[in-house]
Amino acid sequence: MVATANGSGKPYKFLIYGRTGWIGGLLGKLCESKQIEYVYGSGRLENRASLESDVVSVQPTHVFNAAGVTGRPNVDWCESHKVETIRTNVVGTLTLADVCREKGLILINYATGCIFEYDEAHPLGSGIGFKEEDTPNFIGSFYSKTKAMVEDLLKNYENVCTLRVRMPISSDLSNPRNFITKISRYDKVVNIPNSMTILDELLPVSIEMAKRNFTGIWNFTNPGVVSHNEILEMYREYIDPNFTWKNFNLEEQAKVIVAPRSNNELDSTKLKQEFPELLGIRESLIQNVFKPNQKNL
């Protein structure tokens, strides 16, 4: 059965940017499993004419932006490639939002929650998370700086749904972009509780949000926080009983990275109210990531 848009009888058709990216690739597979027609955009985000051409030829009901520069192997790349980062993360995203507005289309934009850091009003371990309306307070990395800029500007676009993703995790533990895969390969890790996004659970939610024509800013994380050590303890319990790791503190970490990293808790109350079935971060890690991989071993 083909899904239809807004009960109109017209089938959903998604235009997705980010074909070669991790989230963009998962999104296409998800659409296939849900029998939703989708097309990957061929235009460059910073090239307005190419985006307009995509919209005219595809005639989508919704547009998804999973394209963007995060840097390889990590966000430190953005510190030495500032113009390239601006071109995609700021100019490109704003251009796509503007084209979508002009065409009367909702844009689901996968953004980042790495624009906050624990502070006096939101102390580490307090359970007080940053809300959607809070002003970003972390500009330690150029990547986060550009993301905070564009989020602020996108508030003016009533057709944009901004999803603040954090430290994304999926059940594919072979993917180098997976937060679990990253920290399991590091020589040393810091041990700080953070809000995180389990893609297996939340990407389907983003499709549902598009169908409901949600807009505005959303903290797109599972409720609660989990620390690096807690994740690695689960990894040892479910995946590799011989796994070991070492910790170091933020001062020691600062010596091996170019730009500071964001650590925070996002308040996911708004998302949980709309999707009450949403699992807490620890439960989601066990149910959606570790248990399925335990069976595969």
C-alpha positions in Angstrom: 0.0 0.0 0.0 1.4 3.4 -1.0 1.3 6.2 1.7 -0.6 9.3 0.7 0.0 12.9 1.8 -2.4 14.5 4.2 -5.3 12.3 3.3 -5.4 14.0 -0.1 -5.0 10.8 -2.1 -1.7 12.2 -3.5 1.2 9.9 -2.6 4.1 11.2 -0.5 7.2 11.9 -2.5 10.3 13.0 -0.7 13.2 14.9 -2.2 16.3 14.1 -0.1 19.7 15.8 -0.1 22.7 13.9 1.3 22.8 10.8 -0.8 26.4 10.0 0.1 26.0 10.8 3.8 25.2 8.4 6.6 21.8 9.8 7.5 20.8 10.5 3.9 21.6 6.9 3.0 19.6 5.5 5.9 16.7 7.8 5.0 16.5 6.3 1.5 16.4 2.7 2.8 13.7 3.7 5.3 11.6 5.2 2.6 11.9 1.9 0.6 10.8 -0.1 3.6 7.8 2.2 4.1 7.0 2.2 0.4 7.4 6.0 0.2 8.6 7.3 -3.1 11.8 9.3 -2.9 14.4 10.9 -5.1 17.9 12.1 -4.1 18.5 15.7 -5.1 21.3 16.1 -7.7 21.7 19.9 -7.2 24.4 21.5 -5.0 22.9 23.2 -2.0 24.7 26.5 -2.7 23.5 26.5 -6.3 20.0 27.9 -6.2 19.2 27.2 -9.9 20.1 23.5 -9.4 17.8 23.2 -6.4 14.9 24.9 -8.2 15.5 22.5 -11.1 15.3 19.5 -8.7 12.0 20.7 -7.2 10.4 21.3 -10.6 11.5 17.9 -12.0 10.7 15.8 -8.8 7.5 17.6 -7.7 8.0 16.5 -4.1 5.5 16.7 -1.2 8.4 17.3 1.3 12.1 18.0 1.2 14.7 16.5 3.6 18.2 18.0 4.1 20.7 15.5 5.4 23.6 17.1 3.5 26.2 19.2 5.3 29.9 19.4 6.2 30.9 17.7 9.5 34.5 17.1 8.5 36.6 14.0 8.0 37.7 12.3 10.1 36.0 14.8 12.5 35.0 18.4 13.0 38.6 19.5 13.4 38.6 19.6 9.6 36.2 22.6 9.6 38.8 24.6 11.6 41.1 24.7 8.5 38.3 24.7 5.9 36.2 27.6 7.0 34.9 28.8 3.7 33.9 25.3 2.5 32.1 24.8 5.8 30.2 28.1 5.4 29.4 27.4 1.8 27.5 24.2 2.7 26.4 24.6 6.3 25.2 28.2 6.0 24.8 29.4 2.4 23.6 26.0 1.2 21.1 25.3 4.0 19.6 28.8 3.8 19.3 28.6 0.0 17.5 25.3 0.2 15.2 26.6 2.9 14.5 29.7 0.8 13.7 27.6 -2.3 11.4 25.4 -0.3 9.5 28.4 1.1 9.1 29.8 -2.4 7.7 26.5 -3.6 5.4 26.1 -0.6 7.3 23.0 0.7 8.2 22.0 4.2 11.9 21.3 4.8 13.0 18.7 7.4 16.5 19.8 8.3 18.8 17.5 10.2 20.8 19.9 12.3 22.9 19.5 15.5 22.4 19.9 19.2 26.2 20.4 19.6 25.6 24.1 20.0 25.3 24.0 23.8 27.6 23.2 26.8 26.8 22.6 30.4 26.6 25.9 32.3 25.4 27.3 35.7 21.8 27.1 34.7 22.2 23.6 33.2 24.8 21.9 35.4 26.2 18.5 34.5 24.3 15.8 36.3 21.4 18.1 37.2 18.9 16.6 34.8 18.1 20.2 33.6 18.4 20.1 29.8 18.5 22.9 27.3 15.1 23.6 25.7 14.2 24.4 22.1 13.9 28.1 22.8 17.3 28.4 24.6 20.0 30.4 22.9 23.1 28.4 21.9 26.1 29.0 24.3 28.8 26.8 22.7 31.0 28.3 19.9 34.1 26.3 20.7 34.4 24.8 17.3 33.8 26.5 13.9 31.4 23.7 12.9 29.2 24.4 15.9 29.5 28.2 15.3 28.1 27.8 11.8 25.4 25.5 12.9 24.2 28.0 15.6 24.3 30.8 13.1 22.1 29.0 10.6 19.7 27.7 13.3 19.1 31.3 14.4 18.4 32.5 10.8 16.2 29.5 10.0 13.8 30.5 12.9 12.5 33.1 10.4 11.4 30.4 7.9 8.0 29.1 8.9 8.4 26.2 6.6 11.5 24.6 8.3 11.5 21.8 10.8 15.0 21.9 12.5 16.0 18.6 14.2 18.8 18.9 16.7 20.7 15.6 16.3 23.4 14.7 18.8 26.2 12.1 18.8 24.2 9.9 16.4 24.2 6.1 17.0 22.8 3.3 14.8 22.7 -0.5 15.1 25.4 -0.7 12.3 28.5 -0.9 14.5 30.7 -1.2 11.4 30.0 2.4 10.3 32.8 4.7 11.2 30.4 7.7 11.7 28.6 5.8 14.5 29.4 7.3 17.8 29.8 3.9 19.5 32.2 2.8 16.7 34.2 6.0 17.1 34.7 5.8 20.9 35.4 2.0 20.8 38.4 2.8 18.5 39.8 5.7 20.4 42.9 5.2 22.5 41.3 7.1 25.4 37.8 8.6 26.0 36.4 11.3 28.2 33.6 10.2 30.4 30.8 12.8 30.3 27.0 12.2 30.2 25.4 13.5 27.0 22.2 13.5 25.1 22.3 11.3 22.0 20.3 10.3 19.0 19.5 6.6 18.3 18.9 6.7 14.5 17.1 3.4 14.3 14.3 4.8 16.5 14.4 8.5 15.6 14.7 8.5 11.8 11.3 6.9 11.4 10.0 9.6 13.8 11.3 12.3 11.4 9.3 10.8 8.6 6.2 10.9 10.7 7.0 14.6 11.6 7.1 15.4 7.9 3.8 13.7 7.3 2.3 15.8 10.1 3.9 18.9 8.6 5.8 19.8 11.8 7.9 22.9 11.8 10.1 24.8 14.3 13.0 23.6 16.4 13.0 20.2 18.0 15.6 18.5 20.3 15.9 15.3 18.4 17.4 13.0 21.0 16.2 10.2 23.2 15.2 11.2 26.7 17.9 11.3 29.3 21.7 11.2 29.1 24.3 8.5 28.9 28.0 8.6 29.5 30.9 7.3 27.4 31.8 4.7 30.0 28.2 3.5 30.3 28.1 2.9 26.6 31.4 1.1 26.6 30.3 -1.1 29.5 27.3 -2.1 27.4 29.6 -2.8 24.5 31.7 -5.1 26.7 28.6 -6.8 28.1 26.8 -7.4 24.7 29.5 -7.4 22.0 33.0 -8.0 23.3 33.7 -9.4 26.8 37.4 -8.7 26.4 37.0 -5.1 25.5 38.9 -2.5 27.6 39.4 1.2 27.4 41.1 4.1 29.2 39.8 7.5 30.3 41.3 10.9 30.2 40.0 14.3 31.3 39.0 17.3 29.2 42.4 19.0 29.8 44.2 15.9 28.4 41.7 15.6 25.5 42.4 19.2 24.6 46.0 18.3 23.8 45.0 15.9 21.0 42.1 17.8 19.3 42.1 21.1 17.5 38.7 22.4 18.6 36.8 21.8 21.9 33.8 19.4 21.8 30.3 20.2 23.0 28.9 18.3 26.0 25.3 18.9 27.1 21.8 17.6 28.0 18.9 18.5 25.7 15.4 18.5 27.1 13.4 16.1 24.9 10.0 16.8 26.6 8.5 18.4 23.5 9.4 15.4 21.3 8.2 12.9 23.9 4.8 14.6 24.2 4.3 14.0 20.5 5.8 10.6 20.5 5.2 9.0 23.9 6.5 5.6 22.8 10.0 7.1 22.5 12.5 5.1 24.6 15.0 6.6 27.1 18.5 6.7 25.8 19.8 3.7 27.9 16.8 1.5 27.0 17.0 2.5 23.4 20.7 1.6 23.2 20.0 -1.9 24.6 16.8 -2.6 22.5 17.9 -1.0 19.2 21.6 -1.3 19.1 23.2 -3.8 21.4 20.7 -6.7 21.6 20.3 -6.9 17.8 24.1 -7.0 17.4 24.4 -9.7 20.1 22.3 -12.0 18.0 24.4 -11.3 15.0 27.7 -12.5 16.6 
